[in-house]
Amino acid sequence: MMIVPVDLSEANEFIRQHHRHHKPVVGHKFSIGLSDGIAIRGVAIIGRPVSRHLDNGWTLEVIRCCTDGIKNGCSKLYAAAWRATRALGYVKLITYILKEENGVSLVAAGWKCVGEAGGGNWNVPSRPRIDTELQQSKMRWEAASREK
């Protein structure tokens, strides 16, 4: 297995075909794929943090991580995403998983769970929206080298 660059359209098509509960994304900083030499077996899409409170210029977020079930695929993608993030000069990489997910891939990649985050309805009177994503609480995980 090897990490390869993939463009956003290719990563989104993989997400469309394989992700259990998320849809493709609109933008990103970069995307990576996990290849077996014949086909892409997983992708990670990395972008600015969705939360504006965490968008400090030094942090990126794994917005999507998905495989076709290849063993250790997510761990390899999370670890590679963190290496690439550091190489670009960022000091923290975050992601969110559902509370019922165990995070074993993140633990294997050296990430730490920093607690519960988010969830709920984003529709407020000052900014009406139709919620399309899952609304339950999630767990925030991070890989960090130092604080800025």
BALOBA-1460 file (C-alpha; in Angstrom, 3 decimals):
// residues 148
<rec num="1" residu="m" x="0.000" y="0.000" z="0.000"/>
<rec num="2" residu="m" x="1.243" y="3.477" z="-0.789"/>
<rec num="3" residu="i" x="0.049" y="7.024" z="-0.205"/>
<rec num="4" residu="v" x="-0.613" y="8.927" z="-3.432"/>
<rec num="5" residu="p" x="-1.946" y="12.400" z="-4.248"/>
<rec num="6" residu="v" x="-5.517" y="12.548" z="-5.521"/>
<rec num="7" residu="d" x="-7.493" y="15.532" z="-6.752"/>
<rec num="8" residu="l" x="-10.707" y="16.613" z="-5.072"/>
<rec num="9" residu="s" x="-12.988" y="15.249" z="-7.784"/>
<rec num="10" residu="e" x="-11.424" y="11.774" z="-7.491"/>
<rec num="11" residu="a" x="-11.577" y="11.870" z="-3.681"/>
<rec num="12" residu="n" x="-15.205" y="13.020" z="-3.770"/>
<rec num="13" residu="e" x="-16.160" y="10.246" z="-6.179"/>
<rec num="14" residu="f" x="-14.628" y="7.706" z="-3.784"/>
<rec num="15" residu="i" x="-16.585" y="9.295" z="-0.895"/>
<rec num="16" residu="r" x="-19.778" y="9.174" z="-2.965"/>
<rec num="17" residu="q" x="-19.298" y="5.448" z="-3.587"/>
<rec num="18" residu="h" x="-18.021" y="4.267" z="-0.208"/>
<rec num="19" residu="h" x="-18.761" y="6.574" z="2.752"/>
<rec num="20" residu="r" x="-21.447" y="5.328" z="5.157"/>
<rec num="21" residu="h" x="-22.960" y="8.644" z="6.170"/>
<rec num="22" residu="h" x="-21.236" y="11.679" z="4.585"/>
<rec num="23" residu="k" x="-21.472" y="13.300" z="1.201"/>
<rec num="24" residu="p" x="-18.667" y="14.780" z="-0.919"/>
<rec num="25" residu="v" x="-17.175" y="18.152" z="0.094"/>
<rec num="26" residu="v" x="-16.987" y="21.476" z="-1.745"/>
<rec num="27" residu="g" x="-13.352" y="22.449" z="-1.114"/>
<rec num="28" residu="h" x="-10.093" y="21.326" z="0.460"/>
<rec num="29" residu="k" x="-6.423" y="22.159" z="1.002"/>
<rec num="30" residu="f" x="-5.269" y="18.759" z="-0.254"/>
<rec num="31" residu="s" x="-6.387" y="15.156" z="-0.633"/>
<rec num="32" residu="i" x="-4.471" y="11.898" z="-0.425"/>
<rec num="33" residu="g" x="-5.264" y="8.380" z="-1.504"/>
<rec num="34" residu="l" x="-4.228" y="4.909" z="-0.445"/>
<rec num="35" residu="s" x="-3.314" y="2.806" z="-3.466"/>
<rec num="36" residu="d" x="-2.581" y="-0.884" z="-3.809"/>
<rec num="37" residu="g" x="-0.790" y="-0.163" z="-7.100"/>
<rec num="38" residu="i" x="-3.884" y="-0.971" z="-9.133"/>
<rec num="39" residu="a" x="-6.726" y="1.001" z="-7.582"/>
<rec num="40" residu="i" x="-7.433" y="3.616" z="-4.920"/>
<rec num="41" residu="r" x="-8.528" y="1.806" z="-1.756"/>
<rec num="42" residu="g" x="-9.108" y="4.868" z="0.463"/>
<rec num="43" residu="v" x="-9.000" y="8.656" z="0.575"/>
<rec num="44" residu="a" x="-8.595" y="11.470" z="3.072"/>
<rec num="45" residu="i" x="-9.704" y="15.025" z="2.344"/>
<rec num="46" residu="i" x="-8.010" y="17.721" z="4.408"/>
<rec num="47" residu="g" x="-9.181" y="21.327" z="4.622"/>
<rec num="48" residu="r" x="-9.609" y="24.307" z="6.885"/>
<rec num="49" residu="p" x="-11.460" y="23.589" z="10.133"/>
<rec num="50" residu="v" x="-15.224" y="23.653" z="9.738"/>
<rec num="51" residu="s" x="-15.513" y="25.488" z="13.077"/>
<rec num="52" residu="r" x="-14.514" y="29.117" z="12.596"/>
<rec num="53" residu="h" x="-13.340" y="29.163" z="16.220"/>
<rec num="54" residu="l" x="-10.633" y="26.608" z="15.384"/>
<rec num="55" residu="d" x="-9.624" y="28.224" z="12.080"/>
<rec num="56" residu="n" x="-6.535" y="30.008" z="13.433"/>
<rec num="57" residu="g" x="-4.240" y="29.636" z="10.419"/>
<rec num="58" residu="w" x="-2.197" y="26.872" z="12.087"/>
<rec num="59" residu="t" x="-4.822" y="24.097" z="12.120"/>
<rec num="60" residu="l" x="-6.285" y="21.857" z="9.432"/>
<rec num="61" residu="e" x="-9.083" y="19.277" z="9.627"/>
<rec num="62" residu="v" x="-9.521" y="15.836" z="8.101"/>
<rec num="63" residu="i" x="-12.956" y="16.527" z="6.660"/>
<rec num="64" residu="r" x="-13.434" y="13.030" z="5.213"/>
<rec num="65" residu="c" x="-11.593" y="9.746" z="5.635"/>
<rec num="66" residu="c" x="-12.928" y="6.677" z="3.890"/>
<rec num="67" residu="t" x="-11.714" y="3.289" z="2.692"/>
<rec num="68" residu="d" x="-13.244" y="0.335" z="0.926"/>
<rec num="69" residu="g" x="-12.532" y="-1.764" z="4.027"/>
<rec num="70" residu="i" x="-8.834" y="-2.402" z="3.388"/>
<rec num="71" residu="k" x="-7.110" y="-3.438" z="6.619"/>
<rec num="72" residu="n" x="-5.357" y="-0.547" z="8.423"/>
<rec num="73" residu="g" x="-6.365" y="1.831" z="5.631"/>
<rec num="74" residu="c" x="-7.772" y="4.595" z="7.802"/>
<rec num="75" residu="s" x="-4.774" y="4.477" z="10.148"/>
<rec num="76" residu="k" x="-2.394" y="4.862" z="7.207"/>
<rec num="77" residu="l" x="-4.419" y="7.786" z="5.832"/>
<rec num="78" residu="y" x="-4.636" y="9.599" z="9.196"/>
<rec num="79" residu="a" x="-0.890" y="9.185" z="9.782"/>
<rec num="80" residu="a" x="-0.037" y="10.365" z="6.253"/>
<rec num="81" residu="a" x="-2.419" y="13.331" z="6.562"/>
<rec num="82" residu="w" x="-0.619" y="14.417" z="9.739"/>
<rec num="83" residu="r" x="2.827" y="14.083" z="8.112"/>
<rec num="84" residu="a" x="1.697" y="16.170" z="5.124"/>
<rec num="85" residu="t" x="0.041" y="18.749" z="7.380"/>
<rec num="86" residu="r" x="3.268" y="19.204" z="9.376"/>
<rec num="87" residu="a" x="5.307" y="19.407" z="6.156"/>
<rec num="88" residu="l" x="3.098" y="22.317" z="5.066"/>
<rec num="89" residu="g" x="3.906" y="24.180" z="8.308"/>
<rec num="90" residu="y" x="0.672" y="23.586" z="10.223"/>
<rec num="91" residu="v" x="0.904" y="22.556" z="13.884"/>
<rec num="92" residu="k" x="-2.412" y="20.802" z="14.478"/>
<rec num="93" residu="l" x="-4.715" y="18.462" z="12.593"/>
<rec num="94" residu="i" x="-8.185" y="17.656" z="13.908"/>
<rec num="95" residu="t" x="-11.028" y="15.371" z="12.956"/>
<rec num="96" residu="y" x="-14.365" y="14.251" z="14.347"/>
<rec num="97" residu="i" x="-15.905" y="10.799" z="14.644"/>
<rec num="98" residu="l" x="-19.305" y="9.666" z="15.847"/>
<rec num="99" residu="k" x="-19.544" y="8.819" z="19.553"/>
<rec num="100" residu="e" x="-20.351" y="5.195" z="18.775"/>
<rec num="101" residu="e" x="-17.153" y="4.786" z="16.731"/>
<rec num="102" residu="n" x="-14.190" y="3.490" z="18.726"/>
<rec num="103" residu="g" x="-11.382" y="5.567" z="17.180"/>
<rec num="104" residu="v" x="-8.995" y="2.623" z="16.907"/>
<rec num="105" residu="s" x="-7.616" y="3.935" z="13.591"/>
<rec num="106" residu="l" x="-6.847" y="7.287" z="15.163"/>
<rec num="107" residu="v" x="-5.174" y="5.696" z="18.187"/>
<rec num="108" residu="a" x="-3.037" y="3.570" z="15.850"/>
<rec num="109" residu="a" x="-2.009" y="6.734" z="13.973"/>
<rec num="110" residu="g" x="-0.940" y="8.423" z="17.231"/>
<rec num="111" residu="w" x="-3.858" y="10.851" z="17.602"/>
<rec num="112" residu="k" x="-5.464" y="11.799" z="20.940"/>
<rec num="113" residu="c" x="-9.134" y="12.177" z="21.797"/>
<rec num="114" residu="v" x="-9.705" y="15.646" z="23.265"/>
<rec num="115" residu="g" x="-13.378" y="15.229" z="24.142"/>
<rec num="116" residu="e" x="-16.927" y="15.618" z="22.993"/>
<rec num="117" residu="a" x="-17.778" y="18.323" z="20.494"/>
<rec num="118" residu="g" x="-20.585" y="19.640" z="18.385"/>
<rec num="119" residu="g" x="-23.776" y="18.040" z="17.380"/>
<rec num="120" residu="g" x="-27.235" y="19.512" z="17.382"/>
<rec num="121" residu="n" x="-29.100" y="21.620" z="14.895"/>
<rec num="122" residu="w" x="-27.299" y="24.468" z="13.100"/>
<rec num="123" residu="n" x="-30.560" y="26.132" z="12.074"/>
<rec num="124" residu="v" x="-30.832" y="29.428" z="14.003"/>
<rec num="125" residu="p" x="-33.040" y="32.478" z="13.383"/>
<rec num="126" residu="s" x="-30.072" y="34.643" z="12.381"/>
<rec num="127" residu="r" x="-28.902" y="32.026" z="9.862"/>
<rec num="128" residu="p" x="-31.647" y="29.607" z="8.774"/>
<rec num="129" residu="r" x="-30.448" y="26.308" z="7.301"/>
<rec num="130" residu="i" x="-31.687" y="22.917" z="6.339"/>
<rec num="131" residu="d" x="-29.522" y="20.396" z="8.178"/>
<rec num="132" residu="t" x="-28.272" y="17.695" z="5.858"/>
<rec num="133" residu="e" x="-25.557" y="16.035" z="7.951"/>
<rec num="134" residu="l" x="-25.753" y="13.962" z="11.108"/>
<rec num="135" residu="q" x="-26.733" y="16.015" z="14.149"/>
<rec num="136" residu="q" x="-25.537" y="13.875" z="17.060"/>
<rec num="137" residu="s" x="-22.541" y="14.694" z="19.267"/>
<rec num="138" residu="k" x="-19.133" y="13.746" z="17.992"/>
<rec num="139" residu="m" x="-15.723" y="13.167" z="19.513"/>
<rec num="140" residu="r" x="-12.878" y="15.484" z="18.512"/>
<rec num="141" residu="w" x="-9.452" y="13.956" z="17.913"/>
<rec num="142" residu="e" x="-6.219" y="15.786" z="17.216"/>
<rec num="143" residu="a" x="-2.603" y="15.378" z="16.287"/>
<rec num="144" residu="a" x="-0.506" y="18.352" z="17.385"/>
<rec num="145" residu="s" x="3.157" y="19.271" z="17.476"/>
<rec num="146" residu="r" x="2.926" y="22.559" z="19.402"/>
<rec num="147" residu="e" x="0.442" y="25.321" z="20.041"/>
<rec num="148" residu="k" x="0.451" y="28.613" z="18.136"/>
